[in-house]
């Protein structure tokens, strides 16, 4: 009798939990949150799959950007803001500018004049936060390997916002889900990859903010779009494609208006 009573109580509790779960899932916002979370996890897990063979950077560009991140940390001397300021202080330094003789021997290369530091800055800042502030025993190399995979996975949220702004929640959810396992996107933003992992999420969010500023006429959204595009410029040489597209769209709007 005691066992039957316990089983009956367990069944009642399970039924109650199931009803609450179904009620929660009937809420459109809850369903969207579940699908977006699922899409983000798919995107992240697919990208970090190469970890099974070890933690490494997988081509030339990531190693070069890792070297730039090392320089930012080195010049910061324990202060990440000082390191980032060193990079942009190039504009105010007298000629001749300092060159790194590790590249373009024997003349050397002016790293700050010829490099886009977006990925390196994000890696350096993330490393500083995790290692110096939080106190986690991580290396800059590991942080730099994870950065593109984690950052690119956030694109699922950015493209959801863009799809919703273009049409509705359904378009946003489908866009996020299909982007999570897009092979061309994974190929360019997997574990140990390069700058597209930082640039593409910022690009998508910038387009979303751009449309919001156009529809609502708010300067705040225009500023957010500008900052997002600034991140794209810092991280990726392909920013020019976006700029030309937006310039064309604006010209067409002006003509049609």
C-alpha positions as CSV (number, residue, x, y, z in Angstrom):
1,X,0.0,0.0,0.0
2,X,2.8,2.4,0.9
3,X,4.5,1.7,-2.5
4,X,1.3,2.3,-4.4
5,X,0.7,5.6,-2.5
6,X,4.2,6.8,-3.4
7,X,3.8,5.8,-7.0
8,X,0.4,7.6,-7.1
9,X,1.9,10.8,-5.7
10,X,4.9,10.6,-8.1
11,X,2.5,10.2,-11.0
12,X,0.5,13.2,-9.9
13,X,3.6,15.3,-9.5
14,X,4.9,14.2,-12.9
15,X,1.5,15.1,-14.5
16,X,1.6,18.5,-12.9
17,X,5.1,19.2,-14.1
18,X,4.2,18.0,-17.6
19,X,1.2,20.3,-17.7
20,X,3.3,23.3,-16.6
21,X,5.9,22.5,-19.2
22,X,3.2,22.2,-21.9
23,X,1.7,25.5,-20.8
24,X,5.1,27.1,-20.9
25,X,5.8,25.7,-24.4
26,X,2.5,27.1,-25.6
27,X,4.0,30.6,-25.0
28,X,5.5,31.7,-28.3
29,X,8.4,33.5,-26.5
30,X,9.3,30.4,-24.6
31,X,9.4,28.3,-27.7
32,X,11.5,30.9,-29.5
33,X,14.0,31.0,-26.5
34,X,14.3,27.1,-26.6
35,X,14.9,27.0,-30.4
36,X,17.5,29.8,-30.2
37,X,19.3,28.2,-27.3
38,X,19.3,24.9,-29.2
39,X,20.6,26.6,-32.3
40,X,23.3,28.3,-30.4
41,X,24.4,25.0,-28.8
42,X,24.4,23.2,-32.2
43,X,26.5,26.0,-33.7
44,X,29.0,25.9,-30.8
45,X,29.3,22.1,-30.5
46,X,29.9,21.8,-34.3
47,X,32.6,24.4,-34.2
48,X,34.5,23.0,-31.2
49,X,34.5,19.4,-32.6
50,X,38.2,19.8,-33.7
51,X,39.1,19.9,-30.0
52,X,39.1,16.1,-30.1
53,X,42.5,16.4,-31.9
54,X,43.9,19.0,-29.5
55,X,43.8,22.8,-29.0
56,X,45.5,24.5,-32.0
57,X,45.2,27.3,-34.5
58,X,44.4,26.0,-37.9
59,X,46.0,28.3,-40.5
60,X,48.3,31.3,-41.0
61,X,45.9,34.2,-40.1
62,X,45.0,32.9,-36.6
63,X,48.7,32.6,-35.7
64,X,49.3,36.2,-37.0
65,X,46.4,37.5,-35.0
66,X,47.5,35.6,-32.0
67,X,50.9,37.3,-32.4
68,X,49.2,40.7,-32.4
69,X,47.2,39.8,-29.3
70,X,50.5,38.9,-27.6
71,X,51.9,42.4,-28.5
72,X,48.8,44.1,-27.1
73,X,49.2,42.2,-23.8
74,X,52.9,42.9,-23.8
75,X,52.6,46.6,-24.4
76,X,49.8,46.8,-21.8
77,X,52.1,45.5,-19.1
78,X,49.2,44.4,-16.9
79,X,46.8,47.1,-18.1
80,X,44.7,46.0,-21.0
81,X,43.5,49.6,-21.7
82,X,47.1,50.7,-22.0
83,X,47.7,47.8,-24.5
84,X,44.7,48.8,-26.7
85,X,45.7,52.5,-26.5
86,X,49.2,51.5,-27.7
87,X,47.7,50.1,-30.8
88,X,45.7,53.2,-31.7
89,X,48.5,55.6,-30.6
90,X,50.1,54.8,-33.9
91,X,48.3,57.8,-35.4
92,X,50.1,60.2,-33.1
93,X,53.6,58.8,-33.1
94,X,56.3,60.6,-35.1
95,X,57.8,59.1,-38.2
96,X,59.6,56.8,-38.8
97,X,57.1,54.4,-37.2
98,X,58.5,51.3,-35.3
99,X,58.6,48.1,-37.4
100,X,58.6,44.5,-36.4
101,X,61.6,42.8,-38.0
102,X,60.1,39.3,-37.6
103,X,58.1,40.1,-40.8
104,X,59.2,41.2,-44.2
105,X,62.9,40.8,-43.5
106,X,65.1,42.6,-43.6
107,X,63.1,45.8,-43.7
108,X,60.4,44.9,-41.2
109,X,56.7,45.5,-41.1
110,X,54.7,48.2,-39.4
111,X,52.2,46.0,-37.7
112,X,49.7,48.6,-36.7
113,X,49.6,50.3,-40.1
114,X,49.1,47.1,-42.0
115,X,46.9,44.9,-39.8
116,X,43.3,44.7,-38.7
117,X,43.4,44.2,-34.9
118,X,39.8,43.3,-34.2
119,X,40.3,39.6,-33.4
120,X,43.5,40.3,-31.5
121,X,41.9,43.0,-29.4
122,X,38.9,40.8,-28.5
123,X,41.3,37.9,-27.6
124,X,43.5,40.1,-25.5
125,X,40.6,41.7,-23.6
126,X,38.9,38.3,-23.0
127,X,42.2,36.8,-21.8
128,X,42.8,39.8,-19.5
129,X,39.3,39.4,-18.0
130,X,39.5,35.6,-17.5
131,X,43.1,35.5,-16.4
132,X,43.8,38.7,-14.5
133,X,40.3,39.6,-13.2
134,X,38.5,36.3,-12.7
135,X,41.8,34.4,-12.0
136,X,41.2,31.4,-14.3
137,X,44.4,29.5,-15.3
138,X,43.9,30.0,-19.0
139,X,46.5,31.0,-21.7
140,X,46.1,33.5,-24.4
141,X,46.6,30.8,-27.0
142,X,43.6,28.8,-25.7
143,X,41.4,31.9,-25.5
144,X,42.4,32.8,-29.1
145,X,41.5,29.3,-30.3
146,X,38.0,29.5,-28.7
147,X,37.2,33.0,-29.7
148,X,36.0,32.5,-33.3
149,X,33.9,29.4,-32.3
150,X,32.1,31.1,-29.4
151,X,31.7,34.5,-31.2
152,X,30.4,33.0,-34.4
153,X,27.8,30.9,-32.5
154,X,26.4,34.2,-31.2
155,X,25.5,35.0,-34.8
156,X,22.4,32.8,-34.3
157,X,20.9,35.4,-32.1
158,X,22.0,38.3,-34.4
159,X,20.4,36.7,-37.5
160,X,17.2,36.0,-35.5
161,X,16.9,39.7,-34.8
162,X,17.6,40.5,-38.4
163,X,15.0,38.0,-39.7
164,X,12.4,39.2,-37.2
165,X,13.0,42.8,-38.3
166,X,12.7,41.9,-42.0
167,X,9.5,39.9,-41.6
168,X,8.5,38.1,-38.4
169,X,9.6,35.7,-35.6
170,X,9.2,32.7,-37.9
171,X,11.8,34.0,-40.4
172,X,14.1,34.8,-37.5
173,X,13.9,31.4,-35.9
174,X,14.4,29.5,-39.2
175,X,17.4,31.7,-40.1
176,X,19.0,31.0,-36.7
177,X,18.4,27.3,-37.0
178,X,19.8,26.9,-40.5
179,X,22.8,29.2,-39.8
180,X,23.8,27.0,-36.9
181,X,24.8,24.2,-39.2
182,X,25.7,26.2,-42.3
183,X,28.9,24.4,-43.6
184,X,30.5,27.5,-45.4
185,X,30.0,29.5,-42.2
186,X,31.4,26.7,-40.0
187,X,34.4,26.3,-42.3
188,X,35.4,29.9,-41.8
189,X,34.6,30.1,-38.1
190,X,35.5,26.8,-36.5
191,X,37.8,26.1,-33.5
192,X,41.1,27.9,-34.0
193,X,39.9,29.8,-37.0
194,X,40.3,33.5,-37.8
195,X,38.6,36.9,-37.8
196,X,35.2,36.1,-39.5
197,X,34.1,34.6,-36.2
198,X,34.1,38.1,-34.7
199,X,33.1,40.0,-37.9
200,X,30.0,38.2,-39.1
201,X,28.0,38.4,-35.8
202,X,28.8,42.1,-35.7
203,X,27.8,42.5,-39.3
204,X,24.4,40.8,-38.9
205,X,23.7,42.8,-35.7
206,X,24.8,46.0,-37.5
207,X,22.3,45.3,-40.3
208,X,19.5,44.7,-37.7
209,X,20.4,48.1,-36.0
210,X,20.5,49.8,-39.4
211,X,17.0,48.7,-40.3
212,X,15.7,49.6,-36.8
213,X,17.2,53.1,-37.2
214,X,15.6,53.5,-40.6
215,X,12.2,52.3,-39.6
216,X,12.0,54.1,-36.2
217,X,14.1,57.1,-37.1
218,X,16.1,56.8,-33.9
219,X,19.7,58.1,-33.7
220,X,20.5,55.6,-30.9
221,X,20.0,52.7,-33.3
222,X,22.1,54.4,-35.9
223,X,24.9,54.8,-33.4
224,X,24.7,51.1,-32.5
225,X,24.8,50.2,-36.2
226,X,27.9,52.4,-36.6
227,X,29.6,50.8,-33.7
228,X,28.8,47.3,-35.0
229,X,30.2,48.2,-38.4
230,X,33.3,49.6,-36.7
231,X,33.9,46.2,-35.2
232,X,33.5,44.6,-38.6
233,X,36.1,47.0,-40.0
234,X,38.5,46.3,-37.2
235,X,38.2,42.6,-37.7
236,X,37.7,41.8,-41.4
237,X,39.0,43.2,-44.7
238,X,35.7,42.1,-46.3
239,X,34.0,45.0,-44.6
240,X,34.0,46.9,-47.9
241,X,31.4,44.5,-49.3
242,X,28.9,45.6,-46.5
243,X,29.8,49.3,-46.9
244,X,29.2,49.2,-50.7
245,X,25.9,47.3,-50.2
246,X,24.6,49.8,-47.7
247,X,25.7,52.7,-49.8
248,X,23.8,51.3,-52.8
249,X,20.7,50.6,-50.7
250,X,20.7,54.2,-49.3
251,X,21.1,55.7,-52.8
252,X,18.2,53.6,-54.0
253,X,16.1,54.7,-51.1
254,X,16.9,58.3,-51.8
255,X,15.9,57.9,-55.5
256,X,12.7,56.0,-54.7
257,X,11.7,58.6,-52.1
